[in-house]
Amino acid sequence: MDFSEIQQQEAQHMMPTYGRFPVALTSGKGAVAMDTEGKEYIDFTSGIGVNSLGYCDDGWVQAVSRQAARLQHISNLYYSDVQTELAGRLCELTGYSKVFLCNSGAEANECAIKLARKYSEEKYGQQRSNIVTLKNSFHGRTITTLAATGQEVFHQYFFPFTQGFSYAEANNLDSVKSCVDEHTCALLIELVQGEGGVLPLEKGFVQQLSLFCKERDILLMVDEVQTGVSRTGSLYCFEQYDIRPDVFTSAKGLGGGVPIGACLCTEELGNVLSQGQHGTTFGGNPIASAAALEVLSRVSGKEFLQQVREKGDYLRAKLEAIPGVTQVRGLGMMLGVQLEKDNAKEVAGACVQHGLLILTAKNVLRLLPPLTISYEEMDKGLAILQKVIANCK
């Protein structure tokens, strides 16, 4: 099909839930995608931080293909060697005790919320169930994770939302304390607010928050859906903040392009959720587990992480030198670009026309390129971006 046929088919058969750029991608390799007309695009999005190894990485394709030919899916009523291997690898790499495998970041956060509420109910009673999140946060699109999201724009249309959430100001410990009372069981935070505009939390604030939670036996839970799997230059972002949350969640880049999520917890919380209290049909699917094992084998090494940090520094320096850019913020290869003309959406649209895929978050450009992107590919994309910024009025 050509592009117009795909557009027509989408309009006829799909709910209009996505604001799409006018391009249909059909193939890709590395950090380069191709559309229906054969046009190539440098990709600074990696599917919103998902394709951590880029498009169709040879090792990833082989791992997925081998598993697909061996066993594509079994019920979680049976044991799976590839699933348990992935669970063991995640725990080994992070030092955490137990993991629940699911299909997305929202599901991983749902698990964290259930885990926190059950732990607190068993220890303190049913009334201790409230969770504090931060304003400007984003935790998913289910009814409960939308309720956890600290942005009023998401709190509409779908009432009644799940109760038991309050929202504190980021980088303001007094604001957090004002939201905490005898009914609070947990805090849920992103260390870099991705959808909120690529805003890293201050390290001092996070460390104070960690101590505050420990003093009150309030669980500290970190949403690493976007920041995890080496995206920010460490396997998980909390390592750079010198904290150890009780629970953290992972998804996006973990599968390298197939749906997977994970909720990891400390030993104390490892047996809180028991048989029948949580589950999912596809969680830990053999193909997704095989993909995640391949990703982890590639992105967790010291040399690879050093390369991510170096590429992030390179991108930041190059972006800061572009006329019309007023600020670059973020960690590693998760960067937000503030523009002098405050026209990020217009720039992102024009970039597509010139062969560059780039994201926005609030009023900034957002870069989440494949972790394996080459310097040559970065330079090509940056050259397009500089030209577009200069020409967008």
C-alpha positions as YAML, in Angstrom:
chain: A
units: angstrom
residues:
- id: 1
  name: MET
  ca: [0.00, 0.00, 0.00]
- id: 2
  name: ASP
  ca: [1.08, 3.57, -0.57]
- id: 3
  name: PHE
  ca: [0.81, 6.23, 2.15]
- id: 4
  name: SER
  ca: [-2.62, 7.51, 1.14]
- id: 5
  name: GLU
  ca: [-4.06, 3.97, 1.24]
- id: 6
  name: ILE
  ca: [-2.65, 3.43, 4.73]
- id: 7
  name: GLN
  ca: [-4.11, 6.76, 5.89]
- id: 8
  name: GLN
  ca: [-7.50, 5.82, 4.46]
- id: 9
  name: GLN
  ca: [-7.45, 2.39, 6.09]
- id: 10
  name: GLU
  ca: [-6.51, 3.90, 9.45]
- id: 11
  name: ALA
  ca: [-9.30, 6.47, 9.26]
- id: 12
  name: GLN
  ca: [-11.83, 3.80, 8.36]
- id: 13
  name: HIS
  ca: [-10.95, 1.15, 10.92]
- id: 14
  name: MET
  ca: [-9.01, 2.62, 13.86]
- id: 15
  name: MET
  ca: [-10.14, 4.76, 16.79]
- id: 16
  name: PRO
  ca: [-8.57, 8.22, 16.31]
- id: 17
  name: THR
  ca: [-6.50, 8.10, 19.52]
- id: 18
  name: TYR
  ca: [-3.15, 9.12, 18.06]
- id: 19
  name: GLY
  ca: [-1.91, 12.41, 16.63]
- id: 20
  name: ARG
  ca: [0.27, 11.03, 13.87]
- id: 21
  name: PHE
  ca: [2.99, 12.64, 11.78]
- id: 22
  name: PRO
  ca: [2.28, 12.29, 8.03]
- id: 23
  name: VAL
  ca: [4.57, 9.33, 7.36]
- id: 24
  name: ALA
  ca: [4.19, 5.53, 7.36]
- id: 25
  name: LEU
  ca: [7.32, 3.63, 8.33]
- id: 26
  name: THR
  ca: [7.79, 0.19, 6.77]
- id: 27
  name: SER
  ca: [11.35, -0.90, 7.58]
- id: 28
  name: GLY
  ca: [14.47, 0.11, 9.44]
- id: 29
  name: LYS
  ca: [18.02, -0.76, 10.41]
- id: 30
  name: GLY
  ca: [20.01, 0.72, 13.24]
- id: 31
  name: ALA
  ca: [18.97, 4.34, 13.71]
- id: 32
  name: VAL
  ca: [17.54, 4.71, 10.19]
- id: 33
  name: ALA
  ca: [13.90, 4.08, 9.24]
- id: 34
  name: MET
  ca: [12.33, 3.94, 5.78]
- id: 35
  name: ASP
  ca: [8.83, 4.93, 4.67]
- id: 36
  name: THR
  ca: [6.47, 3.65, 1.99]
- id: 37
  name: GLU
  ca: [8.12, 5.83, -0.65]
- id: 38
  name: GLY
  ca: [11.65, 4.66, 0.16]
- id: 39
  name: LYS
  ca: [12.62, 7.87, 1.99]
- id: 40
  name: GLU
  ca: [15.07, 7.46, 4.87]
- id: 41
  name: TYR
  ca: [14.81, 9.07, 8.30]
- id: 42
  name: ILE
  ca: [17.37, 9.44, 11.07]
- id: 43
  name: ASP
  ca: [15.50, 8.33, 14.21]
- id: 44
  name: PHE
  ca: [15.99, 10.30, 17.43]
- id: 45
  name: THR
  ca: [12.93, 8.63, 19.02]
- id: 46
  name: SER
  ca: [13.56, 4.84, 19.08]
- id: 47
  name: GLY
  ca: [9.81, 4.33, 19.33]
- id: 48
  name: ILE
  ca: [9.62, 6.60, 22.42]
- id: 49
  name: GLY
  ca: [12.62, 4.97, 24.07]
- id: 50
  name: VAL
  ca: [11.73, 1.39, 23.13]
- id: 51
  name: ASN
  ca: [14.15, 0.31, 20.38]
- id: 52
  name: SER
  ca: [17.19, 0.45, 22.65]
- id: 53
  name: LEU
  ca: [19.34, -1.46, 20.14]
- id: 54
  name: GLY
  ca: [17.85, 0.34, 17.15]
- id: 55
  name: TYR
  ca: [15.82, -1.19, 14.33]
- id: 56
  name: CYS
  ca: [16.25, -4.89, 13.57]
- id: 57
  name: ASP
  ca: [19.56, -5.37, 15.40]
- id: 58
  name: ASP
  ca: [21.05, -8.66, 14.17]
- id: 59
  name: GLY
  ca: [21.56, -10.21, 17.62]
- id: 60
  name: TRP
  ca: [18.09, -9.14, 18.78]
- id: 61
  name: VAL
  ca: [16.45, -10.54, 15.62]
- id: 62
  name: GLN
  ca: [18.25, -13.85, 16.08]
- id: 63
  name: ALA
  ca: [17.25, -14.11, 19.75]
- id: 64
  name: VAL
  ca: [13.60, -13.40, 18.98]
- id: 65
  name: SER
  ca: [13.56, -15.70, 15.94]
- id: 66
  name: ARG
  ca: [15.15, -18.60, 17.83]
- id: 67
  name: GLN
  ca: [12.60, -18.33, 20.61]
- id: 68
  name: ALA
  ca: [9.68, -17.92, 18.18]
- id: 69
  name: ALA
  ca: [10.73, -21.13, 16.45]
- id: 70
  name: ARG
  ca: [11.07, -22.94, 19.79]
- id: 71
  name: LEU
  ca: [8.02, -21.80, 21.78]
- id: 72
  name: GLN
  ca: [6.11, -18.57, 21.28]
- id: 73
  name: HIS
  ca: [3.80, -18.59, 24.31]
- id: 74
  name: ILE
  ca: [2.69, -20.67, 27.27]
- id: 75
  name: SER
  ca: [0.33, -19.97, 30.13]
- id: 76
  name: ASN
  ca: [1.79, -18.77, 33.40]
- id: 77
  name: LEU
  ca: [0.27, -21.91, 34.90]
- id: 78
  name: TYR
  ca: [3.48, -23.60, 33.72]
- id: 79
  name: TYR
  ca: [7.17, -22.87, 34.30]
- id: 80
  name: SER
  ca: [9.20, -21.20, 31.55]
- id: 81
  name: ASP
  ca: [12.98, -21.48, 31.45]
- id: 82
  name: VAL
  ca: [13.47, -18.27, 29.47]
- id: 83
  name: GLN
  ca: [11.14, -16.38, 31.82]
- id: 84
  name: THR
  ca: [12.93, -17.52, 34.96]
- id: 85
  name: GLU
  ca: [16.29, -16.80, 33.32]
- id: 86
  name: LEU
  ca: [15.19, -13.22, 32.66]
- id: 87
  name: ALA
  ca: [13.93, -12.82, 36.22]
- id: 88
  name: GLY
  ca: [17.24, -14.10, 37.55]
- id: 89
  name: ARG
  ca: [19.22, -11.81, 35.28]
- id: 90
  name: LEU
  ca: [17.24, -8.72, 36.31]
- id: 91
  name: CYS
  ca: [17.70, -9.52, 39.99]
- id: 92
  name: GLU
  ca: [21.40, -10.28, 39.50]
- id: 93
  name: LEU
  ca: [22.08, -7.03, 37.67]
- id: 94
  name: THR
  ca: [20.13, -4.83, 40.08]
- id: 95
  name: GLY
  ca: [20.55, -6.55, 43.42]
- id: 96
  name: TYR
  ca: [16.79, -6.76, 43.92]
- id: 97
  name: SER
  ca: [15.05, -9.87, 45.24]
- id: 98
  name: LYS
  ca: [11.90, -10.55, 43.21]
- id: 99
  name: VAL
  ca: [10.32, -9.42, 39.94]
- id: 100
  name: PHE
  ca: [6.84, -9.51, 38.42]
- id: 101
  name: LEU
  ca: [6.88, -9.58, 34.63]
- id: 102
  name: CYS
  ca: [4.08, -7.93, 32.66]
- id: 103
  name: ASN
  ca: [3.52, -6.18, 29.32]
- id: 104
  name: SER
  ca: [3.92, -2.42, 29.74]
- id: 105
  name: GLY
  ca: [4.99, 0.41, 31.97]
- id: 106
  name: ALA
  ca: [1.45, 1.12, 33.10]
- id: 107
  name: GLU
  ca: [1.03, -2.51, 34.15]
- id: 108
  name: ALA
  ca: [4.35, -2.44, 36.00]
- id: 109
  name: ASN
  ca: [3.19, 0.66, 37.89]
- id: 110
  name: GLU
  ca: [-0.17, -0.99, 38.65]
- id: 111
  name: CYS
  ca: [1.77, -3.87, 40.22]
- id: 112
  name: ALA
  ca: [3.82, -1.44, 42.30]
- id: 113
  name: ILE
  ca: [0.66, 0.29, 43.54]
- id: 114
  name: LYS
  ca: [-0.98, -3.02, 44.51]
- id: 115
  name: LEU
  ca: [2.22, -4.19, 46.17]
- id: 116
  name: ALA
  ca: [2.51, -1.03, 48.28]
- id: 117
  name: ARG
  ca: [-1.14, -1.09, 49.37]
- id: 118
  name: LYS
  ca: [-1.13, -4.75, 50.35]
- id: 119
  name: TYR
  ca: [2.16, -4.45, 52.25]
- id: 120
  name: SER
  ca: [0.86, -1.48, 54.21]
- id: 121
  name: GLU
  ca: [-2.59, -2.99, 54.85]
- id: 122
  name: GLU
  ca: [-1.11, -6.16, 56.27]
- id: 123
  name: LYS
  ca: [1.23, -4.19, 58.53]
- id: 124
  name: TYR
  ca: [-0.86, -1.16, 59.52]
- id: 125
  name: GLY
  ca: [-4.45, -1.73, 58.44]
- id: 126
  name: GLN
  ca: [-6.70, -0.98, 55.48]
- id: 127
  name: GLN
  ca: [-6.80, 2.78, 56.13]
- id: 128
  name: ARG
  ca: [-3.09, 3.17, 55.21]
- id: 129
  name: SER
  ca: [-3.41, 3.09, 51.42]
- id: 130
  name: ASN
  ca: [-2.72, 6.57, 50.02]
- id: 131
  name: ILE
  ca: [0.14, 7.20, 47.59]
- id: 132
  name: VAL
  ca: [1.88, 10.53, 46.95]
- id: 133
  name: THR
  ca: [3.18, 11.29, 43.46]
- id: 134
  name: LEU
  ca: [4.67, 14.47, 42.03]
- id: 135
  name: LYS
  ca: [3.00, 17.19, 40.03]
- id: 136
  name: ASN
  ca: [3.92, 17.03, 36.34]
- id: 137
  name: SER
  ca: [4.48, 13.27, 36.55]
- id: 138
  name: PHE
  ca: [3.21, 10.61, 34.15]
- id: 139
  name: HIS
  ca: [2.67, 6.98, 35.17]
- id: 140
  name: GLY
  ca: [0.43, 5.45, 32.50]
- id: 141
  name: ARG
  ca: [-3.00, 5.48, 30.84]
- id: 142
  name: THR
  ca: [-5.04, 2.98, 32.83]
- id: 143
  name: ILE
  ca: [-7.64, 4.49, 35.16]
- id: 144
  name: THR
  ca: [-5.40, 3.94, 38.18]
- id: 145
  name: THR
  ca: [-2.12, 5.10, 36.63]
- id: 146
  name: LEU
  ca: [-3.89, 8.16, 35.20]
- id: 147
  name: ALA
  ca: [-5.03, 8.89, 38.75]
- id: 148
  name: ALA
  ca: [-1.41, 8.52, 39.86]
- id: 149
  name: THR
  ca: [-0.29, 10.94, 37.16]
- id: 150
  name: GLY
  ca: [0.19, 14.43, 38.58]
- id: 151
  name: GLN
  ca: [-1.18, 16.41, 35.64]
- id: 152
  name: GLU
  ca: [-4.72, 17.77, 35.70]
- id: 153
  name: VAL
  ca: [-5.00, 17.57, 31.92]
- id: 154
  name: PHE
  ca: [-5.21, 13.77, 32.26]
- id: 155
  name: HIS
  ca: [-7.89, 13.90, 34.96]
- id: 156
  name: GLN
  ca: [-10.91, 14.32, 32.72]
- id: 157
  name: TYR
  ca: [-13.53, 12.32, 30.79]
- id: 158
  name: PHE
  ca: [-13.02, 9.01, 32.58]
- id: 159
  name: PHE
  ca: [-14.52, 9.57, 36.02]
- id: 160
  name: PRO
  ca: [-14.54, 8.13, 38.58]
- id: 161
  name: PHE
  ca: [-10.78, 7.82, 38.82]
- id: 162
  name: THR
  ca: [-9.15, 5.55, 41.38]
- id: 163
  name: GLN
  ca: [-8.97, 7.30, 44.73]
- id: 164
  name: GLY
  ca: [-6.04, 7.51, 47.12]
- id: 165
  name: PHE
  ca: [-3.53, 9.73, 45.32]
- id: 166
  name: SER
  ca: [-2.21, 13.19, 46.17]
- id: 167
  name: TYR
  ca: [0.34, 15.33, 44.37]
- id: 168
  name: ALA
  ca: [3.36, 17.19, 45.74]
- id: 169
  name: GLU
  ca: [5.67, 19.73, 44.15]
- id: 170
  name: ALA
  ca: [8.87, 18.29, 42.71]
- id: 171
  name: ASN
  ca: [12.09, 19.29, 44.49]
- id: 172
  name: ASN
  ca: [10.10, 20.54, 47.50]
- id: 173
  name: LEU
  ca: [10.36, 18.31, 50.56]
- id: 174
  name: ASP
  ca: [7.96, 20.49, 52.55]
- id: 175
  name: SER
  ca: [5.33, 19.98, 49.86]
- id: 176
  name: VAL
  ca: [5.82, 16.23, 50.07]
- id: 177
  name: LYS
  ca: [5.56, 16.30, 53.87]
- id: 178
  name: SER
  ca: [2.32, 18.28, 53.64]
- id: 179
  name: CYS
  ca: [0.81, 15.46, 51.52]
- id: 180
  name: VAL
  ca: [1.92, 12.69, 53.86]
- id: 181
  name: ASP
  ca: [-0.22, 11.62, 56.82]
- id: 182
  name: GLU
  ca: [-1.11, 8.47, 58.76]
- id: 183
  name: HIS
  ca: [-2.92, 7.14, 55.67]
- id: 184
  name: THR
  ca: [0.14, 7.29, 53.36]
- id: 185
  name: CYS
  ca: [1.74, 4.01, 52.31]
- id: 186
  name: ALA
  ca: [4.10, 5.01, 49.48]
- id: 187
  name: LEU
  ca: [5.66, 7.67, 47.29]
- id: 188
  name: LEU
  ca: [5.91, 7.08, 43.53]
- id: 189
  name: ILE
  ca: [8.31, 9.27, 41.53]
- id: 190
  name: GLU
  ca: [10.10, 9.57, 38.20]
- id: 191
  name: LEU
  ca: [13.71, 10.68, 38.55]
- id: 192
  name: VAL
  ca: [13.44, 12.42, 35.19]
- id: 193
  name: GLN
  ca: [9.92, 13.55, 34.36]
- id: 194
  name: GLY
  ca: [9.85, 12.51, 30.72]
- id: 195
  name: GLU
  ca: [6.35, 13.33, 29.49]
- id: 196
  name: GLY
  ca: [6.42, 16.33, 31.81]
- id: 197
  name: GLY
  ca: [9.18, 18.01, 29.80]
- id: 198
  name: VAL
  ca: [12.39, 16.02, 30.50]
- id: 199
  name: LEU
  ca: [12.92, 17.46, 33.98]
- id: 200
  name: PRO
  ca: [15.49, 15.69, 36.21]
- id: 201
  name: LEU
  ca: [14.81, 15.82, 39.93]
- id: 202
  name: GLU
  ca: [17.45, 17.40, 42.15]
- id: 203
  name: LYS
  ca: [19.72, 14.80, 43.73]
- id: 204
  name: GLY
  ca: [19.55, 16.38, 47.19]
- id: 205
  name: PHE
  ca: [15.75, 16.35, 47.13]
- id: 206
  name: VAL
  ca: [15.65, 12.68, 46.13]
- id: 207
  name: GLN
  ca: [18.09, 11.68, 48.87]
- id: 208
  name: GLN
  ca: [16.08, 13.62, 51.47]
- id: 209
  name: LEU
  ca: [12.96, 11.93, 50.18]
- id: 210
  name: SER
  ca: [14.58, 8.51, 50.59]
- id: 211
  name: LEU
  ca: [15.52, 9.22, 54.21]
- id: 212
  name: PHE
  ca: [12.08, 10.65, 54.96]
- id: 213
  name: CYS
  ca: [10.42, 7.49, 53.64]
- id: 214
  name: LYS
  ca: [12.70, 5.19, 55.64]
- id: 215
  name: GLU
  ca: [11.96, 7.07, 58.85]
- id: 216
  name: ARG
  ca: [8.21, 6.52, 58.42]
- id: 217
  name: ASP
  ca: [8.19, 3.08, 56.79]
- id: 218
  name: ILE
  ca: [6.69, 4.61, 53.66]
- id: 219
  name: LEU
  ca: [7.70, 2.75, 50.52]
- id: 220
  name: LEU
  ca: [9.74, 4.71, 47.98]
- id: 221
  name: MET
  ca: [8.85, 3.55, 44.48]
- id: 222
  name: VAL
  ca: [10.65, 4.77, 41.36]
- id: 223
  name: ASP
  ca: [9.05, 4.70, 37.90]
- id: 224
  name: GLU
  ca: [11.95, 3.81, 35.58]
- id: 225
  name: VAL
  ca: [9.75, 3.03, 32.58]
- id: 226
  name: GLN
  ca: [11.48, 5.67, 30.44]
- id: 227
  name: THR
  ca: [14.72, 6.26, 32.37]
- id: 228
  name: GLY
  ca: [15.70, 2.60, 32.77]
- id: 229
  name: VAL
  ca: [17.67, 0.04, 30.76]
- id: 230
  name: SER
  ca: [20.77, 2.26, 30.38]
- id: 231
  name: ARG
  ca: [18.86, 5.20, 28.86]
- id: 232
  name: THR
  ca: [20.36, 7.73, 31.29]
- id: 233
  name: GLY
  ca: [23.87, 6.26, 31.40]
- id: 234
  name: SER
  ca: [23.43, 3.75, 34.22]
- id: 235
  name: LEU
  ca: [21.43, 0.54, 34.00]
- id: 236
  name: TYR
  ca: [18.75, 2.21, 36.14]
- id: 237
  name: CYS
  ca: [18.65, 5.91, 36.88]
- id: 238
  name: PHE
  ca: [18.33, 5.58, 40.66]
- id: 239
  name: GLU
  ca: [21.98, 4.45, 40.73]
- id: 240
  name: GLN
  ca: [23.01, 8.01, 39.82]
- id: 241
  name: TYR
  ca: [21.01, 9.38, 42.75]
- id: 242
  name: ASP
  ca: [22.72, 7.08, 45.27]
- id: 243
  name: ILE
  ca: [19.42, 5.71, 46.59]
- id: 244
  name: ARG
  ca: [17.87, 2.26, 46.76]
- id: 245
  name: PRO
  ca: [14.10, 2.41, 46.30]
- id: 246
  name: ASP
  ca: [11.91, -0.31, 47.79]
- id: 247
  name: VAL
  ca: [10.26, -0.86, 44.41]
- id: 248
  name: PHE
  ca: [11.07, 0.21, 40.87]
- id: 249
  name: THR
  ca: [9.41, -0.39, 37.54]
- id: 250
  name: SER
  ca: [10.81, -0.95, 34.06]
- id: 251
  name: ALA
  ca: [9.45, -1.32, 30.51]
- id: 252
  name: LYS
  ca: [10.02, 0.45, 27.16]
- id: 253
  name: GLY
  ca: [13.67, -0.27, 26.28]
- id: 254
  name: LEU
  ca: [13.72, -3.56, 28.20]
- id: 255
  name: GLY
  ca: [12.28, -5.57, 25.31]
- id: 256
  name: GLY
  ca: [14.06, -3.70, 22.54]
- id: 257
  name: GLY
  ca: [10.82, -3.51, 20.54]
- id: 258
  name: VAL
  ca: [8.44, -6.11, 21.96]
- id: 259
  name: PRO
  ca: [5.99, -5.46, 24.82]
- id: 260
  name: ILE
  ca: [7.35, -6.18, 28.28]
- id: 261
  name: GLY
  ca: [7.26, -4.59, 31.72]
- id: 262
  name: ALA
  ca: [8.76, -5.45, 35.08]
- id: 263
  name: CYS
  ca: [8.20, -4.52, 38.71]
- id: 264
  name: LEU
  ca: [11.13, -5.27, 41.00]
- id: 265
  name: CYS
  ca: [11.18, -5.17, 44.79]
- id: 266
  name: THR
  ca: [13.41, -5.75, 47.80]
- id: 267
  name: GLU
  ca: [13.54, -9.02, 49.72]
- id: 268
  name: GLU
  ca: [11.19, -7.69, 52.42]
- id: 269
  name: LEU
  ca: [8.45, -7.20, 49.80]
- id: 270
  name: GLY
  ca: [9.17, -10.28, 47.72]
- id: 271
  name: ASN
  ca: [6.30, -12.43, 48.99]
- id: 272
  name: VAL
  ca: [3.65, -9.73, 49.58]
- id: 273
  name: LEU
  ca: [1.69, -10.67, 46.45]
- id: 274
  name: SER
  ca: [0.76, -14.34, 46.54]
- id: 275
  name: GLN
  ca: [-1.06, -16.77, 44.24]
- id: 276
  name: GLY
  ca: [-4.17, -15.32, 42.66]
- id: 277
  name: GLN
  ca: [-3.57, -11.76, 43.88]
- id: 278
  name: HIS
  ca: [-1.94, -10.55, 40.67]
- id: 279
  name: GLY
  ca: [-1.30, -11.92, 37.20]
- id: 280
  name: THR
  ca: [-1.38, -11.42, 33.46]
- id: 281
  name: THR
  ca: [-1.84, -13.68, 30.45]
- id: 282
  name: PHE
  ca: [1.16, -12.44, 28.48]
- id: 283
  name: GLY
  ca: [3.53, -11.37, 31.28]
- id: 284
  name: GLY
  ca: [6.96, -12.92, 30.82]
- id: 285
  name: ASN
  ca: [5.99, -14.24, 27.40]
- id: 286
  name: PRO
  ca: [8.88, -16.41, 26.10]
- id: 287
  name: ILE
  ca: [9.53, -14.23, 23.03]
- id: 288
  name: ALA
  ca: [9.50, -11.02, 25.07]
- id: 289
  name: SER
  ca: [11.74, -12.63, 27.70]
- id: 290
  name: ALA
  ca: [14.23, -13.75, 25.05]
- id: 291
  name: ALA
  ca: [14.28, -10.24, 23.60]
- id: 292
  name: ALA
  ca: [14.87, -8.71, 27.04]
- id: 293
  name: LEU
  ca: [17.71, -11.12, 27.78]
- id: 294
  name: GLU
  ca: [19.43, -10.08, 24.56]
- id: 295
  name: VAL
  ca: [18.97, -6.39, 25.39]
- id: 296
  name: LEU
  ca: [20.35, -6.79, 28.91]
- id: 297
  name: SER
  ca: [23.34, -8.77, 27.65]
- id: 298
  name: ARG
  ca: [24.24, -5.81, 25.44]
- id: 299
  name: VAL
  ca: [23.41, -2.69, 27.44]
- id: 300
  name: SER
  ca: [24.50, -3.58, 30.97]
- id: 301
  name: GLY
  ca: [28.27, -3.71, 30.51]
- id: 302
  name: LYS
  ca: [30.53, -0.94, 31.80]
- id: 303
  name: GLU
  ca: [31.92, -0.18, 28.34]
- id: 304
  name: PHE
  ca: [28.46, 0.15, 26.80]
- id: 305
  name: LEU
  ca: [27.25, 2.41, 29.63]
- id: 306
  name: GLN
  ca: [30.33, 4.58, 29.19]
- id: 307
  name: GLN
  ca: [29.50, 4.89, 25.49]
- id: 308
  name: VAL
  ca: [25.94, 5.96, 26.35]
- id: 309
  name: ARG
  ca: [27.28, 8.68, 28.65]
- id: 310
  name: GLU
  ca: [29.76, 9.85, 26.02]
- id: 311
  name: LYS
  ca: [27.12, 9.96, 23.31]
- id: 312
  name: GLY
  ca: [24.80, 11.85, 25.64]
- id: 313
  name: ASP
  ca: [27.53, 14.39, 26.37]
- id: 314
  name: TYR
  ca: [28.22, 14.72, 22.64]
- id: 315
  name: LEU
  ca: [24.56, 15.30, 21.81]
- id: 316
  name: ARG
  ca: [24.20, 17.84, 24.61]
- id: 317
  name: ALA
  ca: [27.24, 19.84, 23.49]
- id: 318
  name: LYS
  ca: [26.16, 19.84, 19.86]
- id: 319
  name: LEU
  ca: [22.58, 20.81, 20.75]
- id: 320
  name: GLU
  ca: [23.71, 23.66, 23.01]
- id: 321
  name: ALA
  ca: [25.73, 25.07, 20.11]
- id: 322
  name: ILE
  ca: [22.72, 25.27, 17.77]
- id: 323
  name: PRO
  ca: [21.41, 28.83, 17.33]
- id: 324
  name: GLY
  ca: [17.89, 29.10, 18.70]
- id: 325
  name: VAL
  ca: [18.43, 26.54, 21.48]
- id: 326
  name: THR
  ca: [18.18, 28.11, 24.94]
- id: 327
  name: GLN
  ca: [18.53, 25.06, 27.19]
- id: 328
  name: VAL
  ca: [19.34, 21.35, 27.05]
- id: 329
  name: ARG
  ca: [18.44, 19.20, 30.05]
- id: 330
  name: GLY
  ca: [18.23, 15.55, 30.93]
- id: 331
  name: LEU
  ca: [20.56, 12.64, 31.64]
- id: 332
  name: GLY
  ca: [22.50, 10.40, 29.28]
- id: 333
  name: MET
  ca: [20.58, 9.90, 26.05]
- id: 334
  name: MET
  ca: [17.31, 11.26, 27.42]
- id: 335
  name: LEU
  ca: [17.43, 14.94, 26.54]
- id: 336
  name: GLY
  ca: [15.00, 17.84, 26.34]
- id: 337
  name: VAL
  ca: [15.68, 20.89, 24.17]
- id: 338
  name: GLN
  ca: [14.12, 24.26, 24.96]
- id: 339
  name: LEU
  ca: [13.80, 26.52, 21.93]
- id: 340
  name: GLU
  ca: [14.03, 30.31, 21.87]
- id: 341
  name: LYS
  ca: [10.89, 30.56, 19.72]
- id: 342
  name: ASP
  ca: [8.98, 28.05, 21.89]
- id: 343
  name: ASN
  ca: [7.86, 26.22, 18.74]
- id: 344
  name: ALA
  ca: [8.83, 22.60, 19.48]
- id: 345
  name: LYS
  ca: [5.76, 21.03, 17.86]
- id: 346
  name: GLU
  ca: [6.26, 23.00, 14.66]
- id: 347
  name: VAL
  ca: [9.95, 22.07, 14.56]
- id: 348
  name: ALA
  ca: [9.20, 18.38, 15.14]
- id: 349
  name: GLY
  ca: [6.72, 18.38, 12.26]
- id: 350
  name: ALA
  ca: [9.15, 20.09, 9.92]
- id: 351
  name: CYS
  ca: [11.92, 17.66, 10.91]
- id: 352
  name: VAL
  ca: [9.85, 14.75, 9.57]
- id: 353
  name: GLN
  ca: [9.63, 16.47, 6.19]
- id: 354
  name: HIS
  ca: [13.43, 16.76, 6.13]
- id: 355
  name: GLY
  ca: [14.22, 13.21, 7.22]
- id: 356
  name: LEU
  ca: [14.49, 13.36, 11.02]
- id: 357
  name: LEU
  ca: [12.17, 11.75, 13.57]
- id: 358
  name: ILE
  ca: [12.08, 13.62, 16.87]
- id: 359
  name: LEU
  ca: [9.68, 13.83, 19.82]
- id: 360
  name: THR
  ca: [8.17, 16.57, 21.93]
- id: 361
  name: ALA
  ca: [7.28, 16.74, 25.62]
- id: 362
  name: LYS
  ca: [5.24, 19.72, 26.74]
- id: 363
  name: ASN
  ca: [7.04, 22.66, 25.07]
- id: 364
  name: VAL
  ca: [10.42, 21.02, 24.46]
- id: 365
  name: LEU
  ca: [11.93, 18.75, 21.85]
- id: 366
  name: ARG
  ca: [12.65, 15.33, 23.34]
- id: 367
  name: LEU
  ca: [15.49, 13.08, 22.17]
- id: 368
  name: LEU
  ca: [15.49, 9.35, 22.94]
- id: 369
  name: PRO
  ca: [17.71, 7.94, 20.17]
- id: 370
  name: PRO
  ca: [18.70, 4.27, 19.99]
- id: 371
  name: LEU
  ca: [21.53, 3.63, 22.45]
- id: 372
  name: THR
  ca: [23.50, 2.13, 19.55]
- id: 373
  name: ILE
  ca: [23.23, 5.18, 17.28]
- id: 374
  name: SER
  ca: [26.52, 6.07, 15.56]
- id: 375
  name: TYR
  ca: [28.19, 9.46, 15.69]
- id: 376
  name: GLU
  ca: [27.70, 9.77, 11.94]
- id: 377
  name: GLU
  ca: [23.96, 9.23, 12.37]
- id: 378
  name: MET
  ca: [23.84, 11.73, 15.21]
- id: 379
  name: ASP
  ca: [25.63, 14.31, 13.09]
- id: 380
  name: LYS
  ca: [23.21, 13.81, 10.19]
- id: 381
  name: GLY
  ca: [20.23, 14.23, 12.48]
- id: 382
  name: LEU
  ca: [21.71, 17.27, 14.21]
- id: 383
  name: ALA
  ca: [22.40, 18.93, 10.86]
- id: 384
  name: ILE
  ca: [18.74, 18.48, 9.88]
- id: 385
  name: LEU
  ca: [17.59, 19.80, 13.26]
- id: 386
  name: GLN
  ca: [19.78, 22.90, 13.02]
- id: 387
  name: LYS
  ca: [18.48, 23.68, 9.54]
- id: 388
  name: VAL
  ca: [14.85, 23.23, 10.60]
- id: 389
  name: ILE
  ca: [15.22, 25.40, 13.71]
- id: 390
  name: ALA
  ca: [16.76, 28.15, 11.61]
- id: 391
  name: ASN
  ca: [13.95, 28.04, 9.05]
- id: 392
  name: CYS
  ca: [10.92, 27.66, 11.38]
- id: 393
  name: LYS
  ca: [9.42, 31.05, 12.11]
...
